[in-house]
């Protein structure tokens, strides 16, 4: 996906577009292209799909593009700020769109499109068009000096931990490392946080796949030295 986004950004040269509009256009076309390549390159059959949450970082902006029920959360000082809203079939605007296209949302172990898929947007899942679409929602957040970490994760994490719980884990770990930065071996702060969140999710018997990426927003933070 990162290669597709880079190529689509270079290709998006429409005159007169404000920078936010240019990013929205590039990210939208990136998700559409990835969705088409699933079919044209025989990556997966029509019955298979995936969520996708993409982060683009500049010196002053965090740009998030999300399709599905993976999620991006920003840990800023003592705040935990959601940067995406899960695209679930029973979300009011998504429910209206699905039903407007003649679709149905059925409660079968949670709200699902035709009782099958528990999200309303995805890359792939062609058998559920036009109700499941690969159109992302894009948000822009101005960076601050208080920004600590960006958490990008699939619902294997969010099914068993709330945004606030994840933020508290991040802050607790950062406080511990500031007080006693010497631990065993050498590891990046971001990797250590991702590992810890994965362990908690598994301990809570998460039943879905757990994919977690942590981006350390403190560029000068040193690696932890493990004892």
C-alpha positions as CSV (number, residue, x, y, z in Angstrom):
1,X,0.0,0.0,0.0
2,X,2.8,2.4,0.8
3,X,4.2,2.0,-2.8
4,X,0.7,2.6,-4.3
5,X,0.2,5.8,-2.2
6,X,3.6,7.2,-3.2
7,X,2.9,6.5,-6.9
8,X,-0.6,8.0,-6.7
9,X,0.7,11.1,-4.9
10,X,3.2,11.7,-7.7
11,X,0.5,11.2,-10.2
12,X,-2.0,13.5,-8.6
13,X,-1.1,16.8,-10.2
14,X,-4.5,18.5,-10.8
15,X,-4.0,22.2,-10.8
16,X,-5.8,24.3,-8.2
17,X,-6.2,21.6,-5.6
18,X,-5.5,22.6,-2.1
19,X,-3.0,20.3,-0.4
20,X,-5.6,18.5,1.7
21,X,-7.7,17.9,-1.4
22,X,-4.6,16.6,-3.2
23,X,-4.0,14.1,-0.4
24,X,-7.7,13.1,-0.3
25,X,-7.6,12.5,-4.1
26,X,-4.3,10.5,-3.9
27,X,-5.4,8.3,-1.0
28,X,-8.9,7.6,-2.5
29,X,-7.3,6.6,-5.8
30,X,-4.7,4.5,-3.9
31,X,-7.4,2.5,-2.2
32,X,-9.4,2.1,-5.4
33,X,-6.3,0.9,-7.2
34,X,-5.4,-1.6,-4.5
35,X,-9.0,-2.9,-4.7
36,X,-8.7,-3.3,-8.5
37,X,-5.3,-5.1,-8.2
38,X,-6.8,-7.7,-5.9
39,X,-8.9,-8.8,-8.9
40,X,-6.6,-8.1,-11.9
41,X,-3.6,-9.7,-10.3
42,X,-5.6,-12.6,-8.8
43,X,-4.4,-11.7,-5.3
44,X,-7.6,-13.1,-3.8
45,X,-11.0,-14.4,-4.8
46,X,-14.1,-12.2,-4.6
47,X,-15.1,-13.7,-1.2
48,X,-11.9,-12.3,0.4
49,X,-11.1,-8.8,1.6
50,X,-9.2,-6.7,4.1
51,X,-9.4,-3.6,6.1
52,X,-6.7,-0.9,5.6
53,X,-5.5,2.0,7.7
54,X,-2.8,4.1,6.3
55,X,-0.8,6.9,8.0
56,X,1.2,9.6,6.2
57,X,3.5,11.6,8.4
58,X,5.1,15.0,7.6
59,X,6.9,17.4,9.9
60,X,3.6,19.0,10.9
61,X,0.7,16.7,9.9
62,X,-0.6,13.2,10.6
63,X,-2.8,12.1,7.7
64,X,-4.8,9.0,8.2
65,X,-6.8,7.1,5.6
66,X,-9.1,4.3,6.8
67,X,-11.2,1.7,5.2
68,X,-12.9,-0.8,7.5
69,X,-12.7,-1.4,11.2
70,X,-9.0,-1.1,11.8
71,X,-8.2,2.0,13.8
72,X,-5.7,4.8,14.4
73,X,-5.2,6.4,17.8
74,X,-2.9,9.2,18.8
75,X,-1.3,9.3,22.3
76,X,-0.8,13.0,23.0
77,X,0.3,13.9,26.5
78,X,-2.4,12.6,28.8
79,X,-4.9,12.4,26.0
80,X,-5.8,9.4,23.8
81,X,-7.3,10.8,20.6
82,X,-9.1,8.6,18.0
83,X,-8.1,9.6,14.5
84,X,-10.5,7.2,12.7
85,X,-14.1,6.1,13.2
86,X,-14.8,2.4,12.6
87,X,-16.8,1.8,9.5
88,X,-19.4,-0.6,11.0
89,X,-22.7,-1.5,9.2
90,X,-24.8,-0.1,12.1
91,X,-23.0,3.3,12.1
92,X,-25.9,5.7,11.2
93,X,-24.5,7.1,8.0
94,X,-23.2,3.7,6.8
95,X,-26.5,2.0,7.6
96,X,-28.3,4.7,5.6
97,X,-25.9,4.2,2.6
98,X,-26.2,0.4,2.6
99,X,-30.0,0.5,2.9
100,X,-30.2,3.2,0.2
101,X,-28.4,0.8,-2.2
102,X,-31.0,-2.0,-1.4
103,X,-28.8,-3.8,1.1
104,X,-29.6,-5.1,4.6
105,X,-27.8,-5.1,7.9
106,X,-28.6,-8.2,10.0
107,X,-27.6,-8.7,13.6
108,X,-25.8,-12.0,13.6
109,X,-23.2,-12.0,16.3
110,X,-23.0,-8.3,15.8
111,X,-24.3,-6.0,13.0
112,X,-23.3,-7.5,9.6
113,X,-24.0,-6.7,6.0
114,X,-26.5,-9.4,4.9
115,X,-25.5,-11.2,8.1
116,X,-22.0,-11.8,6.7
117,X,-19.5,-9.0,7.0
118,X,-19.0,-7.0,10.2
119,X,-17.7,-3.9,8.5
120,X,-19.2,-1.6,5.8
121,X,-16.1,-0.8,3.8
122,X,-13.1,-2.9,2.7
123,X,-10.6,-3.6,0.0
124,X,-11.8,-6.7,-1.8
125,X,-15.0,-8.5,-0.8
126,X,-16.3,-7.9,-4.3
127,X,-19.3,-10.3,-3.8
128,X,-20.9,-7.7,-1.5
129,X,-20.8,-4.7,-3.9
130,X,-22.2,-2.1,-4.0
131,X,-22.8,-2.3,-0.2
132,X,-19.1,-2.9,0.7
133,X,-17.0,-0.1,-0.9
134,X,-13.2,0.6,-0.9
135,X,-13.6,4.3,-0.4
136,X,-11.5,5.6,2.6
137,X,-12.3,8.3,5.1
138,X,-9.3,10.7,5.4
139,X,-8.5,12.9,8.5
140,X,-5.8,15.5,9.1
141,X,-4.3,16.2,12.5
142,X,-1.7,18.9,13.2
143,X,1.3,17.5,15.2
144,X,2.3,19.0,18.5
145,X,5.3,18.7,20.8
146,X,3.2,16.6,23.2
147,X,2.6,13.8,20.6
148,X,4.1,10.5,21.9
149,X,2.9,7.6,19.8
150,X,0.6,6.7,16.9
151,X,-1.1,3.3,17.2
152,X,-2.4,1.6,14.1
153,X,-4.1,-1.7,14.7
154,X,-6.6,-4.2,13.5
155,X,-9.7,-5.2,15.5
156,X,-7.9,-8.0,17.2
157,X,-6.6,-5.3,19.6
158,X,-9.7,-3.0,19.7
159,X,-12.1,-5.9,20.4
160,X,-10.5,-6.4,23.8
161,X,-9.1,-3.0,24.6
162,X,-10.6,0.5,24.5
163,X,-8.8,3.5,23.1
164,X,-8.3,4.8,26.7
165,X,-7.0,1.5,27.9
166,X,-4.4,1.4,25.1
167,X,-3.4,5.0,25.9
168,X,-3.0,4.2,29.5
169,X,-0.7,1.2,28.7
170,X,1.4,3.5,26.5
171,X,1.7,6.2,29.1
172,X,2.5,3.7,31.9
173,X,5.3,2.1,29.8
174,X,6.8,5.4,28.9
175,X,6.8,6.5,32.5
176,X,8.5,3.3,33.5
177,X,11.2,3.6,30.9
178,X,11.9,7.3,31.8
179,X,12.4,6.3,35.4
180,X,14.5,3.1,34.6
181,X,15.6,3.2,31.0
182,X,17.9,0.2,31.4
183,X,16.3,-3.1,30.5
184,X,17.6,-6.3,28.9
185,X,19.0,-6.2,25.3
186,X,18.3,-3.3,22.8
187,X,14.8,-2.6,21.5
188,X,13.0,0.4,19.9
189,X,10.4,2.0,22.2
190,X,7.7,1.6,19.5
191,X,8.4,-2.1,19.1
192,X,8.3,-2.6,22.9
193,X,4.9,-1.0,23.1
194,X,3.5,-3.0,20.2
195,X,4.8,-6.2,21.8
196,X,3.2,-5.4,25.1
197,X,-0.2,-4.6,23.5
198,X,-0.1,-7.8,21.6
199,X,0.7,-9.8,24.8
200,X,-2.3,-8.1,26.6
201,X,-4.6,-8.9,23.6
202,X,-3.6,-12.5,23.6
203,X,-4.0,-12.7,27.4
204,X,-7.5,-11.4,27.0
205,X,-8.3,-14.2,24.5
206,X,-8.7,-11.9,21.4
207,X,-10.4,-14.1,18.8
208,X,-9.4,-12.0,15.7
209,X,-6.1,-11.3,14.0
210,X,-3.9,-8.9,16.0
211,X,-1.8,-6.5,13.8
212,X,-0.3,-3.6,15.6
213,X,2.1,-0.9,14.3
214,X,3.3,1.8,16.8
215,X,5.0,4.9,15.4
216,X,7.2,6.8,17.8
217,X,6.6,10.5,17.3
218,X,9.5,11.6,19.4
219,X,12.2,11.5,16.8
220,X,15.0,12.0,19.3
221,X,13.9,9.2,21.7
222,X,16.8,6.8,22.3
223,X,16.6,3.1,22.0
224,X,16.1,1.2,25.2
225,X,19.2,-0.7,26.4
226,X,18.3,-4.1,27.8
227,X,20.2,-5.5,30.7
